[in-house]
């Protein structure tokens, strides 16, 4: 809902009424700062408002072709960035296990694991060992 509101207000205040077509250049191994600036300049030729100044940013995307290994890097504008909120039910705590060998001459081993105490099972502990 916030995204729609910001976008609507931006469009109402946009100072660019005739938006030119902007062709973005490939990164071609240029530094990220230079590529990001080119993308931002192209975006600003079409979008200019107080909302862009206050609420917009850029997100770097990197895509690699599995056939030819070509890497494409773009910087896309955003006004709302979704981030995951950790669940309250997940409680990861370190679990310490002491291994006492049958022979007294052998040293005691101590293992520490980071497991979810709510959902972890014995199988998970065995796999960690």
GUPA-291794 format. One record per atom (N, C-alpha, C, O, CB): x, y, z. Coordinates in steps of 0.2 Angstrom, whole numbers, plus 5000, padded with zeros to 4 digits. Atoms other than C-alpha are relative to their C-alpha. Glycine has a CB too. Layout:
XYZ
...
! end
This chain:
500449945000
500050005000
500450065000
500350114997
499550005006
499649945000
501450125004
500350014993
500450074991
500649995006
499750005007
502250084987
499650044995
499850084992
500249934998
500549975004
500650134978
500050075002
499950124997
499449965000
500049934998
500550294988
500650044998
500550104995
499950005008
499449975002
502350344985
500050014993
500250074990
500649975003
499950005007
502250304967
499550054997
499650094992
499949934997
500649955002
500550404965
500250075001
500250124997
499449985003
499849934998
501250554974
500650024995
500650084993
500250015007
499449995004
502850544964
499850024993
500050074990
500549954999
500249985007
501950544947
499650075000
499750104995
499549944998
500449935000
500850694952
500550065001
500450114998
499550005006
499549954999
502450794957
500649994995
501050044995
500350005007
499550015004
503550734943
500150064995
499650084992
499949934996
499949945004
504350884934
500149984993
500250024989
500650035003
499950035007
504650774918
499449984997
499149934999
500649955000
500650025003
503150774908
500149964993
499749914992
499550064998
499950045006
503850714891
500749965002
501249985002
500250044994
499550044998
504950564896
500449974994
500149934989
499749945004
499650025006
506350524883
500249925001
500249905007
500650044999
499850075000
506850344879
500750005002
501150034999
499949964993
499350004998
508450304888
500349934999
500049885002
500150025008
499750075001
509550154882
500650005005
501150045005
500249994993
499550014995
510650094896
500649964997
500449914994
499849965007
499450045003
512450034892
500149945005
500049945010
500650055000
499850064996
513149864898
500650035004
500950085003
500249954995
499549984995
514349874912
500749994997
501150034999
499949955006
499450015004
515749804901
500750015005
501150045003
500150054995
499450004996
516949784916
500250075003
500750085006
500649974997
499949934997
516749964922
499949995007
499649955009
499550054996
500150004993
516850004940
499250015002
498950044998
500450065004
500750004998
515149984949
499850075001
499250094999
499949965007
500249934999
515150174954
499850034994
499350074994
500550035004
500149975007
515250224936
499349974997
498950014994
500649994995
500650035003
513850104930
499450025004
498950045001
500149925001
500649974996
512750154945
499850074998
499250094998
500249995007
500149935001
512950334941
499750014993
499250054992
500750045000
500350005007
512550304922
499249985001
498850014998
500349954995
500750035000
510950204927
499650065004
499050075002
500049945004
500449954996
510450344940
499950064996
499350094996
500450025006
500149945005
510750484927
499449984995
499050034994
500650024996
500550015004
509650394915
499350005003
498850025000
500149934997
500750004996
508250364928
499850085001
499250095001
500149965007
500249934998
508350554933
499850044994
499550094994
500650035003
500249975006
508050604914
499349994999
498950024995
500449984994
500750025001
506350524916
499650015006
499050025006
499949934998
500349994994
505950544934
500350055005
500950045006
499949935004
499749954996
506250704944
499450035005
499050065003
500350054996
500549974995
505250744960
500350005007
500849975008
499349965000
499750004993
505550774979
499949935003
500349915007
499650055004
500150074997
504950594982
500649954997
500849915001
499449974997
499450045002
506450524971
500550025004
500949985006
500150024992
499449984996
507650634981
499949975007
500549955010
499950075001
500050034993
506950564998
499949935000
500249905005
499450045003
500250074999
506350394995
500349944995
500149884996
499349995000
499750045005
507250314980
500749985001
501150025004
499950034993
499450035000
508750204979
500249964994
499749954990
500249975007
499850045005
509650084968
500249935003
500549935008
500650034996
499950074998
509749894969
500449974995
500249974989
499449965002
499550035005
511249804961
499749934998
499649895003
500750005002
500250075002
510749654951
500649974995
500850014991
499350004996
499550035004
512049534944
499849934997
499549895001
500749995004
500350065004
511549394931
500649974996
500950014992
499450024996
499450035004
512849274924
499649944996
499349904998
500549975005
500350055004
512349164909
500449945001
501049945001
500150034992
499750064998
512748984912
500349974993
500749924994
499549955002
499750025006
513148954893
500650034998
501150004996
499550004995
499449965002
514349094889
500450045005
500950075004
499750054994
499749974994
514749154906
500050085000
500450115003
500749985001
500149935000
514249334901
499750035006
499250005009
499650024994
500349974994
513949444916
499750064999
500050114996
500550015006
500349945001
512649574916
499850035007
499650005011
499349994996
500149974994
512549704930
499650064999
499750104994
500750025003
500449955000
511149824932
499950035007
499950005012
499349994996
500249974994
510649954945
499350024999
499150074995
500550065002
500749985000
508749964947
499750045005
499950035011
499649934999
500249954994
507850104956
499449965004
499149925001
499750064996
500650024996
506650064970
499850055005
500250105007
500349935004
500249964995
505650154982
499749975007
499750005012
499450054998
500250044994
505150014994
500449945000
500449914995
499249995001
499650055000
506349884999
499749955005
499749965011
500850015001
500250054995
505649725007
500549965003
501049934999
499549954996
499550044996
506649635020
499749955004
499249975007
500550055004
500450054996
506249475029
500150025007
500650055010
500349934999
500049994993
505849495047
500049935004
499649895002
499350045003
499950064997
506449355058
499449985004
499150025007
500750005004
500650034996
505149235066
500250005007
500849995009
499849934997
499950004993
504949255084
500149925003
500349915008
499450035004
500050064997
504749065086
500749964999
500949915002
499549954996
499350035001
506549025080
500550035005
500650095006
500350024993
499549994995
507749015094
500649964999
500649915001
499649995007
499450035001
509448975089
500550015006
500650075008
500450024993
499650004994
510548935104
500649954999
500549904996
499649995007
499550055001
512248855105
499949945005
499749955011
500750035002
500150064996
512148675111
500749975001
501049964996
499549954997
499350024999
513748605119
499949925002
499549915006
500450035005
500150074998
513948415119
500749985002
501249994998
499849964993
499450034997
515348325129
500049934998
499649894999
500150015007
499950075002
516048165122
500549975005
501149995005
500249994993
499550034995
516848055136
500149934997
499749884997
499649995007
499850075003
517847905128
500049955005
500049965011
500750004997
500050054995
517747735136
500750005004
500749985010
499949934997
499350004997
519647745140
500150065003
500050125001
500549984994
499849944996
520147865154
500650034997
500750094998
500149985007
499449975002
521747895145
499950054994
500350094992
500549954998
500149965006
520947975130
499650075003
499350075008
499549974995
500349934998
520448165131
499250004999
499049974995
500350064997
500749985001
518648225133
499950054994
500350104994
499750035007
500149955005
518048315117
499350045001
498850015004
499949964993
500649965000
516848455117
499850034994
500250064990
500150065006
500349975007
515748505102
499550055002
499150045006
499749944996
500549954999
514748665101
499650014993
499950014988
500350065002
500449995006
513348675088
499550055001
499250075007
499649934998
500549955000
512148815083
499349964997
499349964991
500250064996
500650045003
510348725082
499450045002
499450085007
500049935003
500749974999
508548785082
499749965006
499649905005
499650014994
500250044994
508048735100
499249984999
499049935003
500150035006
500850015000
506148735095
499949944995
499549904996
499750064997
500250055005
506248615080
500649944999
500549904995
499950034993
499550045001
507948525081
499849935003
499549925008
500750025003
500150074998
507948335082
500649965001
501249994999
499549964995
499350034999
509248205087
500349984993
500949984993
499849935003
499750015007
509448165068
500550064998
501050064995
499549994995
499649935002
510048355066
500650005004
501250025001
499650065002
499450004996
511248335080
500549954997
501149964997
499949985007
499650055002
511948175073
500350024993
500950014992
499649934998
499849975006
512148255056
500650055001
501150064997
499550034995
499549954998
513148395064
500649975002
501250005001
499750055005
499550044997
514248275073
500449974994
501049944995
499949955004
! end
